[in-house]
């Protein structure tokens, strides 16, 4: 069973755009959840953090949460999917 990948961010955030490009180049399917446009996505992101802040970009791989990860850290978790 493949774990779902989600990217929480905004279209105007350069780091969110970086992760979109990064995931595209990995050839992986993911959901981009724009927390400025959709309040449900914003609430979903807030629920991941005790402080309830919109900490984006955040990548989730299944239940694993990565806030603004380095390339190496993100690759480490993505390799576990293959």
Backbone as a printed PyTorch tensor [residue, N CA C, xyz], in Angstrom:
tensor([[[  0.8450,  -1.1900,   0.0000],
         [  0.0000,   0.0000,   0.0000],
         [  0.8860,   1.2480,   0.0000]],

        [[  0.6080,   2.1560,  -0.9150],
         [  1.3940,   3.3750,  -1.0290],
         [  0.8740,   4.4220,  -0.0480]],

        [[  1.8150,   5.0630,   0.6280],
         [  1.4450,   6.1450,   1.5440],
         [  1.1710,   7.4080,   0.7330]],

        [[  0.1650,   8.1370,   1.1600],
         [ -0.2060,   9.3660,   0.4690],
         [  0.7730,  10.4880,   0.8260]],

        [[  1.1730,  11.2400,  -0.2020],
         [  2.0520,  12.3930,  -0.0140],
         [  1.2120,  13.6510,  -0.1690]],

        [[  1.3230,  14.5430,   0.8140],
         [  0.6330,  15.8300,   0.7570],
         [  1.6530,  16.9420,   0.9660]],

        [[  1.4720,  18.0130,   0.2300],
         [  2.2880,  19.2090,   0.3910],
         [  1.3550,  20.3490,   0.7610]],

        [[  1.5040,  20.8520,   1.9720],
         [  0.7260,  22.0010,   2.4380],
         [  1.5480,  23.2500,   2.1890]],

        [[  0.9670,  24.2140,   1.5080],
         [  1.6900,  25.4540,   1.2360],
         [  0.7840,  26.4560,   0.5700]],

        [[  1.4060,  27.3930,  -0.1540],
         [  0.6620,  28.4000,  -0.9130],
         [  1.3340,  28.5950,  -2.2630]],

        [[  0.5410,  29.0520,  -3.2250],
         [  1.0990,  29.3040,  -4.5610],
         [  2.1560,  30.4010,  -4.5320]],

        [[  2.0140,  31.3810,  -3.6340],
         [  2.9420,  32.5190,  -3.6180],
         [  4.2280,  32.2320,  -2.8400]],

        [[  4.2910,  31.0860,  -2.1510],
         [  5.4630,  30.7400,  -1.3400],
         [  6.5200,  30.0530,  -2.2080]],

        [[  7.7040,  30.6640,  -2.2870],
         [  8.7450,  30.0880,  -3.1470],
         [  9.1850,  28.7070,  -2.6640]],

        [[  9.1660,  28.4600,  -1.3620],
         [  9.5410,  27.1290,  -0.8500],
         [  8.4880,  26.0850,  -1.2220]],

        [[  7.2130,  26.4710,  -1.1880],
         [  6.1510,  25.5510,  -1.6300],
         [  6.3720,  25.1830,  -3.0970]],

        [[  6.7050,  26.1860,  -3.9120],
         [  6.9660,  25.9370,  -5.3330],
         [  8.1840,  25.0330,  -5.5110]],

        [[  9.1950,  25.2350,  -4.6840],
         [ 10.3920,  24.3970,  -4.7360],
         [ 10.0250,  22.9300,  -4.5040]],

        [[  9.2210,  22.6700,  -3.4700],
         [  8.8470,  21.2850,  -3.1700],
         [  7.9470,  20.6890,  -4.2400]],

        [[  7.0940,  21.4920,  -4.8600],
         [  6.2740,  20.9960,  -5.9710],
         [  7.1890,  20.5130,  -7.0980]],

        [[  8.1660,  21.3310,  -7.4580],
         [  9.1090,  20.9650,  -8.5150],
         [  9.9170,  19.7290,  -8.1160]],

        [[ 10.3710,  19.7010,  -6.8680],
         [ 11.1580,  18.5780,  -6.3550],
         [ 10.3650,  17.2730,  -6.4730]],

        [[  9.1250,  17.2780,  -6.0140],
         [  8.2920,  16.0770,  -6.0720],
         [  7.9550,  15.6940,  -7.5100]],

        [[  7.7280,  16.6990,  -8.3600],
         [  7.4800,  16.4130,  -9.7750],
         [  8.6750,  15.6950, -10.3930]],

        [[  9.8870,  16.1620, -10.0870],
         [ 11.0910,  15.5430, -10.6470],
         [ 11.3150,  14.1370, -10.1080]],

        [[ 10.7700,  13.8360,  -8.9470],
         [ 10.8620,  12.4760,  -8.4030],
         [  9.8420,  11.5440,  -9.0670]],

        [[  8.9270,  12.1280,  -9.8370],
         [  7.9140,  11.3390, -10.5240],
         [  6.8720,  10.7460,  -9.5870]],

        [[  6.6480,  11.4240,  -8.4650],
         [  5.7090,  10.9130,  -7.4660],
         [  4.3910,  11.6750,  -7.5060]],

        [[  3.3030,  10.9520,  -7.2510],
         [  2.0110,  11.6040,  -7.1300],
         [  1.9000,  12.1960,  -5.7330]],

        [[  1.3530,  13.3880,  -5.6710],
         [  1.1560,  14.0590,  -4.3860],
         [ -0.0150,  15.0140,  -4.5220]],

        [[ -0.5380,  15.4320,  -3.3900],
         [ -1.5960,  16.4360,  -3.3730],
         [ -0.9990,  17.7400,  -2.8750]],

        [[ -1.2220,  18.8160,  -3.6450],
         [ -0.8240,  20.1440,  -3.1910],
         [ -2.0410,  20.7870,  -2.5560]],

        [[ -1.9290,  21.1480,  -1.2870],
         [ -3.0350,  21.7000,  -0.5330],
         [ -2.7410,  23.1630,  -0.2070]],

        [[ -3.3670,  24.0680,  -0.9550],
         [ -3.1210,  25.5010,  -0.7850],
         [ -3.9270,  26.0000,   0.4160]],

        [[ -3.2120,  26.3330,   1.4730],
         [ -3.8540,  26.7030,   2.7420],
         [ -4.4100,  28.1280,   2.7390]],

        [[ -4.0700,  28.9200,   1.7200],
         [ -4.6500,  30.2690,   1.6140],
         [ -5.9970,  30.2300,   0.8990]],

        [[ -6.1330,  29.3220,  -0.0250],
         [ -7.3490,  29.2490,  -0.8350],
         [ -8.4270,  28.4020,  -0.1630]],

        [[ -8.0240,  27.3520,   0.5430],
         [ -8.9930,  26.4100,   1.1120],
         [ -8.8550,  26.3580,   2.6330]],

        [[ -9.8840,  26.8100,   3.3320],
         [ -9.8230,  26.8410,   4.8030],
         [ -9.8030,  25.4370,   5.4070]],

        [[-10.3470,  24.4510,   4.7010],
         [-10.2720,  23.0670,   5.1980],
         [ -8.8330,  22.5680,   5.2070]],

        [[ -8.0640,  22.9160,   4.1670],
         [ -6.6470,  22.5450,   4.1230],
         [ -5.8790,  23.2530,   5.2300]],

        [[ -6.2260,  24.5180,   5.4730],
         [ -5.5670,  25.2810,   6.5350],
         [ -5.8420,  24.6260,   7.8850]],

        [[ -7.0650,  24.2090,   8.1190],
         [ -7.4170,  23.5630,   9.3840],
         [ -6.7250,  22.2090,   9.5240]],

        [[ -6.6290,  21.4820,   8.4110],
         [ -5.9210,  20.1980,   8.4180],
         [ -4.4560,  20.3970,   8.8080]],

        [[ -3.8310,  21.4380,   8.2480],
         [ -2.4350,  21.7450,   8.5870],
         [ -2.3190,  22.1700,  10.0450]],

        [[ -3.1870,  23.0380,  10.5110],
         [ -3.1500,  23.4730,  11.9210],
         [ -3.2410,  22.2800,  12.8730]],

        [[ -4.0450,  21.2880,  12.5050],
         [ -4.2500,  20.1270,  13.3830],
         [ -2.9970,  19.2610,  13.5120]],

        [[ -2.0270,  19.4530,  12.6270],
         [ -0.7820,  18.6810,  12.6970],
         [  0.1760,  19.2110,  13.7620]],

        [[ -0.0370,  20.4430,  14.2040],
         [  0.8920,  21.0950,  15.1200],
         [  0.1960,  21.4990,  16.4180]],

        [[  0.8880,  21.3020,  17.5250],
         [  0.3430,  21.6800,  18.8300],
         [  0.0470,  23.1760,  18.9200]],

        [[  0.9010,  23.9930,  18.3000],
         [  0.7070,  25.4460,  18.3710],
         [ -0.3940,  25.9380,  17.4150]],

        [[ -0.9170,  25.0260,  16.5700],
         [ -2.0140,  25.3050,  15.6350],
         [ -1.6700,  26.4040,  14.6260]],

        [[ -0.3960,  26.5740,  14.3630],
         [  0.0200,  27.5780,  13.3730],
         [  0.0250,  26.9830,  11.9760]],

        [[ -0.0470,  27.8600,  11.0000],
         [  0.0660,  27.4360,   9.6070],
         [  1.5500,  27.3280,   9.2610]],

        [[  2.1520,  26.2360,   9.6800],
         [  3.5800,  26.0140,   9.4390],
         [  3.7610,  25.3970,   8.0530]],

        [[  3.9180,  26.2770,   7.0750],
         [  4.1390,  25.7550,   5.7230],
         [  5.4450,  26.2740,   5.1790]],

        [[  6.0600,  25.5470,   4.2540],
         [  5.5590,  24.3020,   3.7050],
         [  5.7660,  23.1250,   4.6650]],

        [[  4.8060,  22.2350,   4.6480],
         [  4.8920,  20.9690,   5.3640],
         [  4.5740,  19.8640,   4.3730]],

        [[  5.3980,  18.8260,   4.3910],
         [  5.1650,  17.6360,   3.5730],
         [  4.7790,  16.5150,   4.5200]],

        [[  3.7080,  15.8030,   4.1970],
         [  3.3700,  14.6050,   4.9610],
         [  3.4630,  13.4070,   4.0260]],

        [[  4.0360,  12.3430,   4.5630],
         [  4.1320,  11.0660,   3.8510],
         [  3.4880,  10.0550,   4.7830]],

        [[  2.2480,   9.7130,   4.4790],
         [  1.4930,   8.9170,   5.4330],
         [  1.3450,   9.7290,   6.7110]],

        [[  1.7890,   9.1660,   7.8360],
         [  1.6900,   9.8830,   9.1190],
         [  2.9540,  10.6800,   9.4570]],

        [[  4.0130,  10.5540,   8.6260],
         [  5.2600,  11.2840,   8.8650],
         [  5.0940,  12.7300,   8.4130]],

        [[  5.4750,  13.6650,   9.2840],
         [  5.3460,  15.0980,   9.0230],
         [  6.7360,  15.7070,   8.9120]],

        [[  6.9830,  16.4360,   7.8290],
         [  8.2700,  17.1010,   7.6050],
         [  8.0070,  18.5790,   7.3310]],

        [[  8.5030,  19.4290,   8.2170],
         [  8.3330,  20.8730,   8.0200],
         [  9.5830,  21.4450,   7.3860]],

        [[  9.4190,  21.9650,   6.1650],
         [ 10.5180,  22.5970,   5.4470],
         [ 11.7670,  21.7110,   5.4400]],

        [[ 11.6290,  20.4470,   4.9770],
         [ 12.7520,  19.5110,   5.0590],
         [ 13.8750,  19.8290,   4.0720]],

        [[ 15.0740,  19.3760,   4.4120],
         [ 16.1890,  19.4570,   3.4620],
         [ 15.9290,  18.4230,   2.3600]],

        [[ 16.6200,  18.5860,   1.2370],
         [ 16.4860,  17.6100,   0.1530],
         [ 16.8140,  16.2100,   0.6490]],

        [[ 17.9140,  16.0830,   1.4050],
         [ 18.3380,  14.7670,   1.8850],
         [ 17.3130,  14.1310,   2.8100]],

        [[ 16.7400,  14.9360,   3.7110],
         [ 15.7390,  14.4040,   4.6300],
         [ 14.4930,  13.9510,   3.8660]],

        [[ 14.0630,  14.7560,   2.9110],
         [ 12.8880,  14.4000,   2.1240],
         [ 13.1620,  13.1470,   1.2910]],

        [[ 14.3230,  13.0790,   0.6650],
         [ 14.6700,  11.8940,  -0.1280],
         [ 14.7110,  10.6330,   0.7270]],

        [[ 15.2320,  10.7510,   1.9460],
         [ 15.2970,   9.6060,   2.8610],
         [ 13.9110,   9.0070,   3.0720]],

        [[ 12.9200,   9.8560,   3.3020],
         [ 11.5600,   9.3710,   3.5560],
         [ 10.8810,   8.9250,   2.2800]],

        [[ 11.1870,   9.5650,   1.1610],
         [ 10.5940,   9.1570,  -0.1130],
         [ 11.1110,   7.7940,  -0.5620]],

        [[ 12.3920,   7.5130,  -0.2700],
         [ 12.9660,   6.2100,  -0.6490],
         [ 12.2760,   5.0640,   0.0740]],

        [[ 11.7300,   5.3300,   1.2450],
         [ 11.0250,   4.2940,   1.9940],
         [  9.7180,   3.8940,   1.3090]],

        [[  9.2730,   4.7100,   0.3700],
         [  8.0460,   4.4030,  -0.3760],
         [  8.2920,   3.3910,  -1.4940]],

        [[  9.5300,   3.3100,  -1.9370],
         [  9.8420,   2.4890,  -3.1360],
         [ 10.2490,   1.0970,  -2.7730]]])
